[in-house]
Amino acid sequence: MAYGDISAVLDTQQETWLGSYPSVVRLSDGYVAIVAVNGDTDHGWIYTYSIDGSGNITAVDSWDFVSSAGTVHIANISGDKYLIAYRSGTTNYIKSLTISNVGVITESFIDSLESATNLTYGHLTVTGNSDLCFVQQYTGELETFTCDSSGNIGAAILDTESYADYSDDPVVHLANNYYALTAADDIYTFSVDGSGIVTPVDSWDFGNATYSSLLKVPDTTKYILASQLADGDVSSLNISDVGVITKSFIDTLEYEAPGAGGAHSGPHLTHLGGDYFAVNCKNDDALHSTVTTFSCDSDGEISNAALDTLDYTAAVSHMPSKLAHVSGNLYAGVYYTADGNWELNLKTFTIKAPQPTPTPGTNPGGDINPYKTRVRS
């Protein structure tokens, strides 16, 4: 296999009724956790699975942790400590818990914080920078709070910043105390001081999009943007370490033309290792979940064509799918179908790429690669 090549699906795990709005995070080599909502009872669940080197999936543990939830998101804090964010009734919660690196769930929470923001489709980002964390709501509210490596959450939300558009992607760390996020067809940059106060720096309305995703090209000031348009595009741009956006694209790859696949909703970018990346999304024409690979170098030059694409759904994918690194070249894709039984689907496949070096405790979200940029020789 060449770098960027994707295998066929290796194994599938399905959970009937238990898969609405899943979020996935890597626990350790060969183990993942998924949080989701039961589409019949609205209970919030956590599931863990082991995945061997051949991609074979085995259920490990599960916990029905709340009797009413809308959507749930999970992110790694450090080691075996995790955060989840969810809305139950009219109350919005951020809670910490322990999941061992082999998938054993401690069925109690370490700490809890109530958010004033509606956390339906809430998204967590753990920065690893002075315990700073973000939680954002899909209509544009961003909140700051703290959580230490033991799962102790600060007593209150520190600050709230409002954006006008939908955001379903992690906050991206630029450098030092500067950050960026995408919200529909806008990129915003901001700084956060030691008290958690957010100060806007720059913004750019880059075009017509409902969903978008931003990811740093390792060890550079270049970034990759994926967005929902009539076609499937990924573009590169420059953002300085202090948040100044160069408001033009360096390069763009159209990996699927208009009419061939329709709009690509909820794209999510993953760094595979070296100059190789993947974009994972729902194809709004076929309503299937797809993963497409491409390369982008340190100058922002993107490959002239997509390297490979895998459609890994056998039925309608109801919501944008999530991708998690398992181990080596092995990945897991997660999505759910809403065709009457709200079925969770976990599928494994390989993507050939240089292997990044893991850095414990730096996972900024449950659906992107929790790895540092250095590549093994």
C-alpha positions as CSV (number, residue, x, y, z in Angstrom):
1,M,0.0,0.0,0.0
2,A,1.2,3.5,-0.8
3,Y,0.8,6.4,1.7
4,G,-2.9,7.5,1.7
5,D,-4.3,4.1,0.6
6,I,-7.4,3.0,2.5
7,S,-8.3,-0.7,2.9
8,A,-11.8,-2.2,2.7
9,V,-13.8,-2.4,5.9
10,L,-12.3,-5.0,8.2
11,D,-15.0,-5.4,10.9
12,T,-18.3,-3.9,12.0
13,Q,-20.0,-3.6,15.4
14,Q,-23.6,-2.6,15.5
15,E,-25.7,-1.5,18.5
16,T,-29.4,-1.4,17.8
17,W,-31.3,1.6,19.3
18,L,-28.1,2.8,21.1
19,G,-26.4,5.0,18.6
20,S,-27.9,8.5,18.2
21,Y,-25.3,11.3,17.8
22,P,-22.1,9.3,18.6
23,S,-18.8,10.8,19.6
24,V,-15.6,8.6,19.7
25,V,-12.2,8.9,21.5
26,R,-9.1,6.7,21.5
27,L,-8.3,5.3,25.0
28,S,-5.0,3.6,24.1
29,D,-3.5,1.4,21.4
30,G,-6.4,-0.9,20.5
31,Y,-9.1,0.6,22.6
32,V,-11.8,3.2,21.9
33,A,-14.8,4.7,23.8
34,I,-18.0,5.9,22.3
35,V,-20.7,8.1,23.9
36,A,-24.2,8.2,22.3
37,V,-27.8,8.5,23.1
38,N,-30.4,5.7,22.9
39,G,-32.8,6.8,20.1
40,D,-35.7,5.1,21.8
41,T,-35.3,6.0,25.5
42,D,-33.0,9.1,25.3
43,H,-30.7,7.5,27.9
44,G,-27.0,8.6,27.6
45,W,-24.6,5.7,27.2
46,I,-20.8,5.1,27.2
47,Y,-19.4,2.1,25.4
48,T,-15.9,0.8,25.2
49,Y,-14.4,-1.6,22.7
50,S,-11.1,-3.4,22.0
51,I,-9.8,-3.6,18.5
52,D,-7.0,-6.0,17.6
53,G,-4.3,-5.5,15.0
54,S,-6.5,-7.1,12.3
55,G,-9.4,-4.7,13.0
56,N,-11.6,-7.2,14.9
57,I,-13.9,-5.4,17.4
58,T,-14.9,-6.8,20.8
59,A,-17.2,-5.0,23.3
60,V,-15.6,-4.4,26.7
61,D,-17.8,-2.3,29.0
62,S,-20.8,0.0,29.0
63,W,-22.6,2.5,31.3
64,D,-26.1,4.0,31.2
65,F,-25.0,7.2,32.9
66,V,-28.1,9.4,32.5
67,S,-31.8,8.8,31.9
68,S,-32.3,11.8,29.5
69,A,-29.8,13.3,27.1
70,G,-30.0,15.1,23.8
71,T,-26.5,14.7,22.4
72,V,-23.2,13.8,24.1
73,H,-19.5,14.6,23.4
74,I,-16.4,13.1,24.9
75,A,-12.7,14.3,25.1
76,N,-9.6,13.1,26.8
77,I,-8.2,15.2,29.6
78,S,-5.0,13.3,30.4
79,G,-4.3,9.6,30.9
80,D,-7.4,7.8,32.0
81,K,-9.5,10.9,32.7
82,Y,-12.2,12.2,30.3
83,L,-14.8,14.9,30.0
84,I,-18.3,14.6,28.6
85,A,-20.7,17.4,27.8
86,Y,-24.4,16.9,27.4
87,R,-27.9,18.5,27.8
88,S,-30.4,16.8,30.1
89,G,-33.9,18.4,30.1
90,T,-33.1,22.1,30.3
91,T,-29.8,21.7,32.2
92,N,-26.4,21.5,30.6
93,Y,-23.6,19.5,32.1
94,I,-19.8,19.2,31.8
95,K,-18.6,16.1,33.8
96,S,-15.4,14.2,34.4
97,L,-14.9,10.5,34.8
98,T,-12.3,7.7,34.6
99,I,-12.1,5.1,31.8
100,S,-9.1,2.8,32.0
101,N,-6.8,2.3,29.0
102,V,-8.3,-1.1,28.5
103,G,-11.9,0.2,28.5
104,V,-13.1,-0.4,32.1
105,I,-15.5,2.5,33.0
106,T,-15.7,3.8,36.6
107,E,-19.4,4.3,37.0
108,S,-19.3,7.5,38.9
109,F,-18.3,11.1,38.0
110,I,-15.3,12.9,39.5
111,D,-16.7,16.4,39.2
112,S,-19.4,18.4,37.5
113,L,-20.1,21.9,36.2
114,E,-23.3,23.4,34.8
115,S,-23.1,25.4,31.7
116,A,-25.4,28.3,30.8
117,T,-25.1,27.4,27.1
118,N,-27.5,24.9,25.4
119,L,-25.1,22.0,24.9
120,T,-27.1,20.3,22.2
121,Y,-24.4,19.3,19.8
122,G,-21.9,20.6,22.3
123,H,-18.2,20.1,21.5
124,L,-15.4,19.9,24.1
125,T,-11.7,20.9,23.5
126,V,-9.0,20.2,26.1
127,T,-6.0,22.3,25.3
128,G,-3.4,20.9,27.6
129,N,-2.5,24.6,28.2
130,S,-2.8,25.6,31.9
131,D,-5.9,23.4,32.4
132,L,-7.8,25.5,29.9
133,C,-10.8,23.9,28.3
134,F,-13.5,25.0,25.8
135,V,-17.0,23.9,25.3
136,Q,-19.0,25.2,22.3
137,Q,-22.6,25.0,21.3
138,Y,-23.5,24.5,17.6
139,T,-25.3,27.9,17.3
140,G,-22.2,29.8,18.3
141,E,-21.6,30.0,22.0
142,L,-18.0,29.4,23.2
143,E,-17.3,29.0,26.9
144,T,-14.0,28.7,28.8
145,F,-13.4,26.7,32.0
146,T,-10.6,24.7,33.6
147,C,-10.1,21.1,34.4
148,D,-6.9,19.6,35.8
149,S,-5.3,16.3,35.0
150,S,-7.1,14.5,37.8
151,G,-10.6,15.6,36.5
152,N,-11.2,18.4,39.0
153,I,-13.3,21.0,37.1
154,G,-13.2,24.7,38.0
155,A,-16.1,26.1,40.0
156,A,-17.6,28.3,37.3
157,I,-17.5,29.1,33.6
158,L,-14.8,31.7,33.1
159,D,-16.0,33.6,30.0
160,T,-18.5,33.3,27.1
161,E,-18.0,34.5,23.5
162,S,-20.8,34.5,21.0
163,Y,-20.5,33.7,17.3
164,A,-23.2,33.9,14.7
165,D,-22.8,30.5,13.0
166,Y,-22.8,26.8,13.5
167,S,-19.7,25.2,14.8
168,D,-19.1,21.4,15.2
169,D,-15.3,21.2,15.2
170,P,-12.6,21.5,17.9
171,V,-11.0,24.7,18.8
172,V,-7.5,24.8,17.2
173,H,-4.4,25.9,19.2
174,L,-2.3,28.3,17.1
175,A,0.6,29.1,19.5
176,N,1.0,30.2,23.2
177,N,-2.4,31.6,24.2
178,Y,-3.9,32.1,20.7
179,Y,-6.6,29.9,19.2
180,A,-8.9,29.6,16.2
181,L,-12.3,28.1,15.4
182,T,-14.5,27.7,12.3
183,A,-18.2,28.5,12.4
184,A,-20.0,27.8,9.1
185,D,-18.3,30.0,6.5
186,D,-16.2,32.0,9.0
187,I,-12.8,31.5,10.7
188,Y,-12.3,33.3,14.0
189,T,-9.1,33.8,16.0
190,F,-8.8,34.9,19.6
191,S,-6.5,35.0,22.6
192,V,-7.3,33.7,26.1
193,D,-5.6,35.2,29.1
194,G,-4.7,33.5,32.4
195,S,-8.2,34.2,33.8
196,G,-9.9,32.5,30.8
197,I,-11.1,35.8,29.3
198,V,-11.5,35.6,25.5
199,T,-10.3,38.5,23.3
200,P,-11.2,38.4,19.6
201,V,-8.2,38.9,17.2
202,D,-9.3,38.4,13.6
203,S,-11.9,36.8,11.4
204,W,-12.5,35.9,7.8
205,D,-15.7,35.1,5.9
206,F,-14.2,32.7,3.3
207,G,-17.3,31.8,1.4
208,N,-20.6,29.9,1.4
209,A,-20.6,27.0,3.8
210,T,-22.8,25.5,6.6
211,Y,-20.2,23.3,8.2
212,S,-16.4,23.5,8.2
213,S,-13.3,22.1,9.9
214,L,-9.8,23.6,10.5
215,L,-6.6,21.7,11.2
216,K,-3.0,22.8,11.7
217,V,-0.3,21.6,9.3
218,P,2.2,20.4,12.0
219,D,5.0,22.8,13.0
220,T,4.0,25.5,10.5
221,T,1.6,28.5,10.4
222,K,-0.3,26.7,7.6
223,Y,-3.8,25.4,8.1
224,I,-6.2,23.1,6.2
225,L,-9.9,24.1,5.9
226,A,-12.6,21.6,4.8
227,S,-16.1,23.0,4.3
228,Q,-19.5,21.9,3.1
229,L,-20.1,23.3,-0.4
230,A,-21.8,21.9,-3.5
231,D,-18.6,19.9,-4.0
232,G,-16.0,18.5,-1.7
233,D,-13.1,20.9,-1.2
234,V,-10.1,21.2,1.1
235,S,-8.0,24.4,1.0
236,S,-4.9,25.7,2.7
237,L,-4.2,29.1,4.2
238,N,-1.9,30.9,6.6
239,I,-2.7,32.1,10.1
240,S,0.1,33.7,12.1
241,D,1.0,32.5,15.7
242,V,-0.8,35.6,17.0
243,G,-4.0,35.0,15.1
244,V,-3.7,37.2,12.0
245,I,-5.4,35.5,9.0
246,T,-4.1,35.8,5.5
247,K,-7.4,36.1,3.7
248,S,-6.7,34.1,0.6
249,F,-6.1,30.4,0.0
250,I,-2.7,29.0,-0.9
251,D,-4.1,25.9,-2.6
252,T,-7.4,24.0,-3.0
253,L,-8.2,20.4,-3.8
254,E,-11.7,19.5,-5.2
255,Y,-11.8,15.9,-4.3
256,E,-15.4,15.4,-5.5
257,A,-17.0,17.5,-8.2
258,P,-20.6,19.0,-8.0
259,G,-23.2,16.4,-8.8
260,A,-20.9,13.5,-8.2
261,G,-21.7,13.4,-4.5
262,G,-23.6,16.5,-3.5
263,A,-22.8,18.6,-0.5
264,H,-20.4,17.2,2.1
265,S,-21.9,17.9,5.5
266,G,-20.0,18.0,8.8
267,P,-16.5,17.5,7.4
268,H,-13.8,16.6,10.0
269,L,-10.1,16.7,9.4
270,T,-7.5,14.2,10.8
271,H,-3.7,14.4,10.6
272,L,-2.6,10.8,9.7
273,G,1.2,11.5,10.0
274,G,3.8,13.3,8.0
275,D,2.2,15.3,5.1
276,Y,-0.9,13.0,5.0
277,F,-4.4,13.9,6.1
278,A,-8.0,12.6,5.9
279,V,-11.3,14.3,5.6
280,N,-14.3,12.4,7.0
281,C,-17.8,13.5,6.2
282,K,-21.3,12.6,5.2
283,N,-22.0,12.6,1.5
284,D,-25.3,14.4,1.1
285,D,-26.1,12.9,-2.2
286,A,-25.7,9.2,-1.4
287,L,-26.2,9.9,2.3
288,H,-23.2,7.7,3.1
289,S,-20.1,8.3,5.3
290,T,-16.9,8.6,3.4
291,V,-13.2,9.1,4.3
292,T,-10.8,10.7,1.7
293,T,-7.1,11.1,2.0
294,F,-4.8,13.7,0.6
295,S,-1.4,15.3,1.2
296,C,-0.4,18.8,2.2
297,D,3.2,19.9,2.7
298,S,4.7,22.6,5.0
299,D,4.2,25.3,2.3
300,G,0.4,24.5,2.1
301,E,0.7,22.7,-1.3
302,I,-2.0,20.1,-1.5
303,S,-1.9,17.0,-3.7
304,N,-3.3,17.4,-7.2
305,A,-5.9,14.7,-6.6
306,A,-7.4,12.7,-3.7
307,L,-5.2,9.8,-2.8
308,D,-8.0,7.4,-2.0
309,T,-11.6,7.3,-0.8
310,L,-13.6,4.8,1.1
311,D,-17.4,4.7,1.4
312,Y,-17.7,2.7,4.6
313,T,-21.5,2.7,5.1
314,A,-23.9,0.1,3.8
315,A,-27.0,2.2,4.6
316,V,-28.0,5.9,5.1
317,S,-25.6,7.7,7.5
318,H,-27.9,10.0,9.4
319,M,-25.4,12.4,10.8
320,P,-21.8,13.4,10.0
321,S,-19.5,10.5,10.9
322,K,-16.5,10.5,13.3
323,L,-13.0,9.1,12.8
324,A,-10.6,7.9,15.5
325,H,-7.1,6.6,15.4
326,V,-6.8,3.1,16.9
327,S,-3.2,2.0,16.5
328,G,-0.6,2.0,13.8
329,N,-2.4,2.4,10.5
330,L,-5.7,1.2,12.0
331,Y,-8.7,3.6,12.2
332,A,-12.3,3.4,13.4
333,G,-15.2,5.2,11.8
334,V,-18.4,5.8,13.7
335,Y,-21.9,6.9,12.5
336,Y,-25.5,6.1,13.1
337,T,-28.6,5.4,11.0
338,A,-32.1,6.7,11.8
339,D,-34.1,4.3,9.7
340,G,-36.3,3.2,12.5
341,N,-33.9,1.6,15.0
342,W,-31.2,4.3,15.6
343,E,-28.4,1.9,15.0
344,L,-24.8,2.7,16.1
345,N,-22.2,1.5,13.6
346,L,-18.5,1.1,14.4
347,K,-16.3,0.1,11.5
348,T,-12.5,-0.5,11.2
349,F,-10.2,0.0,8.3
350,T,-6.5,0.9,7.7
351,I,-5.1,4.1,6.2
352,K,-1.4,3.8,5.2
353,A,0.7,6.8,6.5
354,P,3.8,7.6,8.5
355,Q,3.2,7.0,12.1
356,P,3.1,10.1,14.5
357,T,4.6,9.9,18.0
358,P,1.9,9.9,20.7
359,T,2.0,12.6,23.3
360,P,-0.2,11.6,26.4
361,G,-2.8,14.1,27.6
362,T,-2.9,16.3,24.5
363,N,-6.0,15.0,22.8
364,P,-8.1,18.1,22.0
365,G,-11.2,16.3,21.0
366,G,-12.8,12.9,20.5
367,D,-12.8,12.9,16.7
368,I,-9.3,13.9,15.7
369,N,-5.9,12.3,15.9
370,P,-4.6,12.8,19.5
371,Y,-0.9,12.9,18.3
372,K,2.0,15.2,18.2
373,T,3.4,16.1,14.8
374,R,6.9,14.5,15.1
375,V,7.2,11.5,12.8
376,R,9.2,8.4,13.6
377,S,12.1,7.8,11.2
